[in-house]
Amino acid sequence: MTPLPDNRRTFLKHSLLASAGVCLSPLASHSAPATLPKVALGIDMLVRDQFRALKGKRIGLLTHPAGVNRFGTSSIDVLRKSPLVNLVALFGPEHGIYGNEKANIPVADKIDPRTRLPVFSLYGKYRRPTREMLAKIDIMVIDLQDIGARSYTYVSCMRYVMEEAFKYRKEIVVLDRPNPLGGLKIDGPPLEKEWMSYVGGFQVPYVHGMTIGELATMAKNKPGVLEVSDSIRRRGKLKVIRMSGWSRRMMWNSTGLKWVPTSPAIPDLSAVLGYPMTGLGAQLGRFSHGYGTQLPFRLIQFPQKSPELISKTLSSRRIPGLAFPIVPLTVKGKPHRATYVQVTNWNTLRPTELSLHMMAIACDWNESNPFAATTDSLRGLFNKHVGDSRVIDHLVRNGSRIPISSLLADWARYCQQFKKDSAKYQLYRT
């Protein structure tokens, strides 16, 4: 696959990456489209259908800043300004409805000063909507942009909302959106049931290849996904408003849509691609992945190790689809250099493989095995993200000799089976 060109205005400001010849990702960003985007989102199709699914009902909306139509208008405003919709409450996930709340910090309920609507936080005192919250609405509309990686909390938020809504006989309407990584790439470890949490609400591969509407469809129709009785699940009402013009082959750069940051850590499409490659748990071994720089999840650093050594060590492992050039950039106003994760072939890339190699290297580069010395709390958090507890067990016992090839082979078989099993919940063709 020939790497797509960089959008330097978006990604390369304050850096010299262009002179290094770096390609950011096969998810090249776009500025606002000059022509109509190829993809009509769920919110666009809802409008096209004159809000038929919502008429005569009191509507709650769970959304965030990336919940926009294909022209960039917030779904809050689309619903609020329509005389056909009775929008009575807003619900906010992690980071809040405007994306200005910090990660891992509880968010309080409030009255939105812009719309004067009540905003119920689902990342504060409660992670689930209460009976009192749901009593104010008839239908919960969910419009959340996911990034295609399991440990992103928005899909977990959706699952919790579905469970509570079904219990109290409230209908769910999901406005579907693209998986920015496309619908074909499936990769990574399974999530053991013991480690399900708010950073892992679905037992799917780490890179799952499903849209948020398809995940909701699976939750509604597959026994055991939702933590409610089968009778509650079956009587629950779910409607997914499908997109028009999206196919499984389409990564974000093919949609014609402008990317809106889904959270402070994912400001652009470069970070979307980097998240499953470097965010799987290698930080426990003291690697950092560029969070806080202009290239989050794409810059690999390790204390007292030069970019040259990091690049040489990773390159020697011959990870398919990746290269590790050294790039100059600016950090806090000072010149800096770091090792960059460059995608050279998306088709051969297994995104989560890189993190396993980083974990193995960390065992050699630390004075003692960092995974063996970790606390039970950090070990649990690691497992919640990685999902497969064998990884840390191997790291503790074997250190840098962790059997990467064996784990990858097991994950590949699991992903192949998941691909077959999940086909019945797919809403779009290849």
C-alpha positions in Angstrom: 0.0 0.0 0.0 1.4 3.4 -0.9 1.3 5.7 2.1 -1.1 8.6 1.7 0.3 12.2 1.9 0.5 14.1 5.1 -1.9 16.9 6.0 0.9 19.1 7.3 -1.2 22.0 8.3 -3.1 19.7 10.7 -0.3 17.4 11.9 3.0 19.0 11.4 2.8 22.5 12.8 5.6 23.3 15.2 7.7 20.4 13.8 10.0 19.5 11.0 8.5 16.1 10.2 7.9 17.0 6.6 11.6 17.3 6.0 12.1 13.9 7.5 9.8 12.4 4.8 7.4 10.9 7.4 4.0 9.6 6.4 1.6 9.9 9.3 -0.8 7.2 8.5 -3.1 5.7 5.8 -5.8 7.8 7.5 -4.7 11.1 6.0 -6.8 13.9 7.4 -8.9 16.3 5.3 -9.9 19.8 5.8 -13.5 20.7 5.4 -14.8 19.0 2.2 -15.2 21.2 -0.9 -17.9 18.8 -2.2 -20.5 16.8 -0.4 -18.9 13.9 1.6 -19.4 10.4 0.1 -20.9 9.2 3.4 -24.2 10.4 4.9 -24.1 9.7 8.7 -26.8 8.3 10.9 -27.8 11.9 11.9 -28.0 12.9 8.2 -30.3 9.9 7.5 -32.4 10.8 10.4 -32.9 14.3 9.0 -33.5 12.9 5.5 -36.3 10.7 7.0 -37.8 13.8 8.7 -37.0 12.5 12.2 -39.7 9.8 11.8 -38.1 7.6 14.5 -38.4 10.4 17.1 -41.8 12.0 16.4 -44.1 12.5 19.3 -41.5 11.4 21.9 -39.4 13.0 24.6 -35.8 12.7 23.4 -32.6 12.4 25.4 -29.3 12.7 23.5 -26.0 11.0 24.5 -23.3 12.7 22.5 -20.0 14.6 22.4 -18.2 17.1 20.2 -17.6 14.6 17.4 -21.4 14.0 17.2 -21.9 16.2 14.2 -23.6 15.8 10.8 -21.6 15.6 7.6 -21.5 19.4 7.4 -20.0 19.7 10.9 -23.1 20.9 12.7 -23.5 19.4 16.2 -26.3 16.8 16.5 -27.4 18.7 19.6 -28.2 21.7 17.4 -29.7 19.5 14.6 -32.2 18.0 17.1 -32.8 21.1 19.2 -33.6 23.4 16.3 -36.0 21.0 14.6 -39.7 21.7 15.2 -40.2 17.9 14.7 -38.1 16.9 17.7 -38.8 17.4 21.4 -35.2 17.3 22.8 -35.5 17.5 26.6 -32.2 16.3 28.0 -28.5 15.8 27.2 -26.3 13.0 28.4 -22.5 13.2 28.5 -19.9 10.5 28.3 -16.2 10.8 29.5 -14.9 14.3 28.6 -18.5 15.7 28.6 -20.8 16.8 25.8 -18.3 19.5 24.7 -15.1 17.4 25.2 -13.5 19.9 27.6 -13.4 17.6 30.7 -10.2 15.9 31.6 -9.7 12.1 31.3 -10.4 10.1 34.4 -12.0 13.1 36.2 -15.6 12.8 37.3 -18.0 15.2 35.6 -21.0 16.7 37.4 -24.5 17.2 36.2 -25.3 20.7 35.1 -27.6 22.9 33.1 -26.0 23.6 29.7 -25.6 27.4 29.4 -25.9 27.3 25.6 -29.1 25.3 25.3 -30.5 25.6 28.8 -31.1 21.8 28.7 -30.2 19.6 31.7 -27.0 17.6 31.1 -26.7 14.3 33.0 -23.2 13.1 33.4 -22.5 9.4 32.8 -18.9 9.9 33.9 -19.5 11.3 37.4 -21.4 10.0 40.3 -23.1 7.6 38.0 -21.8 5.6 35.0 -25.3 4.5 34.1 -28.4 6.6 33.7 -30.6 6.2 36.7 -34.3 5.5 36.7 -34.9 9.2 37.6 -32.9 10.4 34.6 -34.7 8.0 32.2 -38.1 9.0 33.5 -37.7 12.3 31.7 -37.4 10.7 28.3 -39.0 8.2 26.0 -36.1 7.6 23.6 -32.4 7.8 24.1 -30.6 8.8 21.0 -26.9 7.9 20.9 -24.5 9.7 18.6 -20.9 8.9 19.6 -17.9 8.6 17.3 -15.8 5.6 18.2 -12.2 5.0 17.1 -12.3 1.2 16.5 -10.3 0.2 19.5 -11.8 -1.8 22.3 -10.5 0.2 25.3 -12.2 3.5 24.3 -14.9 4.2 26.8 -17.7 5.5 24.5 -18.8 2.0 23.4 -18.9 0.9 27.1 -21.0 4.0 27.9 -23.4 2.9 25.1 -23.6 -0.6 26.5 -24.4 0.6 30.0 -27.1 3.0 28.6 -28.6 0.1 26.6 -28.9 -2.1 29.7 -30.6 0.6 31.8 -32.9 1.7 29.0 -34.0 -1.8 28.3 -34.7 -2.4 32.0 -37.0 0.7 32.2 -38.6 0.1 28.7 -37.0 3.1 27.0 -36.1 2.9 23.3 -32.6 3.2 22.0 -31.8 4.9 18.7 -28.2 4.7 17.6 -27.0 7.1 14.9 -24.3 5.1 13.2 -20.9 6.4 12.3 -17.9 5.0 10.4 -15.2 2.9 12.1 -12.3 5.1 11.1 -10.0 2.1 10.8 -12.5 0.5 8.4 -14.5 -2.7 8.7 -12.0 -5.2 7.6 -9.0 -4.9 10.0 -9.6 -7.2 13.0 -6.6 -7.7 15.3 -5.4 -8.2 18.8 -6.2 -10.1 22.0 -9.6 -11.2 23.3 -11.1 -9.7 26.5 -11.5 -12.3 29.2 -14.7 -11.8 31.1 -12.9 -11.3 34.4 -11.4 -8.1 33.0 -14.5 -6.5 31.5 -14.7 -2.9 32.7 -15.5 0.6 31.5 -12.3 0.4 29.4 -13.5 -2.9 28.0 -17.3 -3.2 27.8 -17.4 -5.7 24.8 -15.7 -9.0 24.5 -14.3 -8.3 21.0 -10.8 -8.2 19.6 -8.8 -5.0 20.5 -9.3 -3.8 16.9 -12.8 -5.1 16.2 -13.7 -3.7 12.7 -17.3 -2.9 13.7 -19.3 0.4 13.8 -20.9 1.6 16.9 -24.3 0.6 15.4 -23.1 -2.9 14.7 -21.8 -3.3 18.3 -25.3 -2.2 19.5 -26.9 -4.7 17.1 -24.7 -7.4 18.5 -25.5 -6.4 22.1 -29.3 -6.5 21.3 -29.3 -9.8 19.5 -26.5 -11.9 21.0 -27.3 -13.5 24.4 -24.8 -12.7 27.1 -23.4 -9.4 25.8 -25.6 -7.2 27.9 -25.8 -7.9 31.6 -29.6 -8.2 31.7 -31.9 -11.2 31.5 -32.7 -12.6 28.1 -36.4 -11.5 28.5 -35.3 -7.9 29.1 -32.9 -8.0 26.2 -35.5 -9.4 23.8 -38.2 -6.9 24.7 -35.7 -4.0 24.5 -36.2 -1.7 21.6 -33.2 -0.8 19.5 -33.2 1.1 16.2 -29.9 1.8 14.3 -30.1 4.6 11.8 -27.7 3.3 9.2 -25.3 5.4 7.2 -25.5 5.7 3.4 -22.4 5.4 1.3 -20.1 3.6 3.7 -18.6 0.2 3.1 -16.3 -2.0 5.1 -13.4 -1.2 2.8 -13.6 2.5 3.7 -11.1 4.0 6.1 -11.8 7.6 7.2 -9.8 9.2 4.4 -12.2 7.7 1.9 -15.4 9.1 3.5 -14.9 12.8 2.6 -15.8 13.7 6.2 -13.8 16.0 8.3 -12.4 14.5 11.5 -13.5 16.1 14.8 -11.4 15.2 17.9 -13.2 12.5 19.8 -11.3 13.3 23.0 -8.3 15.4 24.1 -6.0 12.4 23.5 -7.3 11.8 20.0 -7.0 15.2 18.3 -6.5 13.8 14.8 -6.4 10.7 12.6 -2.7 10.1 13.3 -3.6 9.4 16.9 -6.5 7.2 15.9 -4.1 4.9 14.1 -1.5 5.1 16.8 -3.8 4.3 19.6 -4.0 0.5 19.1 -0.3 0.3 18.2 1.2 1.9 21.2 -1.6 2.3 23.8 -2.1 -1.4 24.7 -0.1 -1.4 27.9 3.6 -1.0 27.2 3.7 2.1 29.4 3.9 -0.2 32.4 7.4 -0.9 31.2 8.3 2.8 31.1 7.9 3.4 27.4 6.0 6.6 26.4 4.0 7.1 23.3 4.0 10.8 22.6 0.9 11.8 24.6 1.2 15.5 25.2 3.1 16.2 22.0 1.7 17.1 18.6 1.9 13.4 17.6 0.2 11.4 20.4 0.5 7.6 20.2 3.1 7.9 17.4 6.3 8.9 19.1 8.2 6.2 21.1 10.6 7.2 23.8 12.3 5.4 26.7 14.2 7.0 29.6 18.0 7.4 28.9 17.7 5.6 25.6 18.5 7.5 22.4 16.1 7.7 19.4 18.8 5.9 17.4 18.9 2.9 19.8 15.1 2.7 20.0 14.8 2.9 16.2 17.5 0.3 15.6 16.1 -2.1 18.3 12.5 -1.9 16.9 13.6 -2.1 13.3 15.7 -5.3 14.0 12.4 -7.0 15.1 11.1 -6.7 11.5 7.5 -5.9 12.5 5.4 -6.2 9.3 4.0 -2.9 8.0 6.0 -0.6 10.2 9.2 1.5 10.1 10.8 3.6 12.8 12.4 6.8 11.4 13.9 9.4 13.8 12.1 12.7 13.5 12.8 16.3 14.7 10.1 18.2 16.5 9.6 20.9 19.1 8.6 20.1 22.6 7.8 23.0 25.0 9.6 25.3 22.7 12.8 23.3 22.5 14.1 21.2 19.6 13.7 17.5 20.2 14.1 14.2 18.4 12.1 11.0 18.8 11.4 7.7 17.1 8.3 7.8 15.0 5.9 4.9 14.3 5.4 5.0 10.5 2.9 2.7 8.8 4.4 1.4 5.5 1.9 -1.2 4.7 -1.6 -1.2 6.3 -2.5 -4.5 4.7 0.2 -6.5 6.4 0.1 -4.5 9.7 -1.1 -6.2 12.9 -1.6 -3.0 15.0 -1.3 -4.5 18.4 1.9 -6.4 17.6 4.1 -3.4 18.3 3.1 -3.2 22.0 4.2 -6.8 22.6 7.6 -6.0 21.3 7.8 -2.8 23.4 6.9 -4.9 26.5 9.7 -7.4 25.7 12.3 -4.7 25.2 11.3 -3.0 28.4 12.2 -6.2 30.3 15.7 -5.9 29.0 16.1 -2.1 29.3 14.9 -1.8 33.0 17.2 -2.8 35.8 14.6 -5.3 36.9 11.5 -6.8 35.3 8.9 -3.9 35.6 6.0 -6.3 35.1 7.1 -8.6 37.9 7.4 -5.7 40.3 4.1 -4.0 39.6 1.3 -3.7 42.1 -1.9 -5.7 42.0 -3.8 -2.5 41.1 -1.6 -1.7 38.1 -1.6 -5.3 37.0 -5.4 -5.3 37.1 -5.5 -2.1 35.0 -3.0 -3.7 32.5 -5.3 -6.7 32.1 -8.4 -4.6 31.7 -6.7 -2.9 28.7 -4.9 -5.9 27.2 -7.7 -8.4 28.0 -5.5 -11.6 27.7 -4.0 -12.2 31.2 -1.5 -14.6 29.6 0.5 -11.6 28.4 1.5 -10.3 31.9 1.9 -13.9 33.2 4.4 -14.5 30.4 6.1 -11.2 31.1 6.5 -12.0 34.8 7.8 -15.5 34.2 9.8 -15.0 31.0 10.6 -11.3 30.8 11.9 -10.4 27.3 11.4 -14.1 26.2 7.7 -13.6 26.1 6.4 -15.9 23.3 5.2 -13.2 20.9 4.8 -15.4 17.9 2.7 -17.9 19.8 0.4 -15.2 21.3 0.0 -13.5 17.8 -0.9 -16.9 16.3 -3.6 -17.5 19.0 -4.9 -14.0 18.6 -5.1 -14.5 14.8 -7.2 -17.6 15.2 -9.5 -15.8 17.7 -9.9 -12.9 15.3 -10.7 -15.2 12.4 -13.4 -16.8 14.4 -14.7 -13.5 15.6 -14.9 -12.3 12.0 -17.1 -15.3 11.1 -19.3 -15.0 14.2 -19.8 -11.2 13.9 -20.8 -11.3 10.3 -24.5 -11.7 11.2 -24.4 -8.3 13.0 -22.8 -6.4 10.2 -25.0 -3.7 8.6 -22.7 -2.8 5.7 -21.1 -4.7 2.8 -17.4 -4.8 1.9 
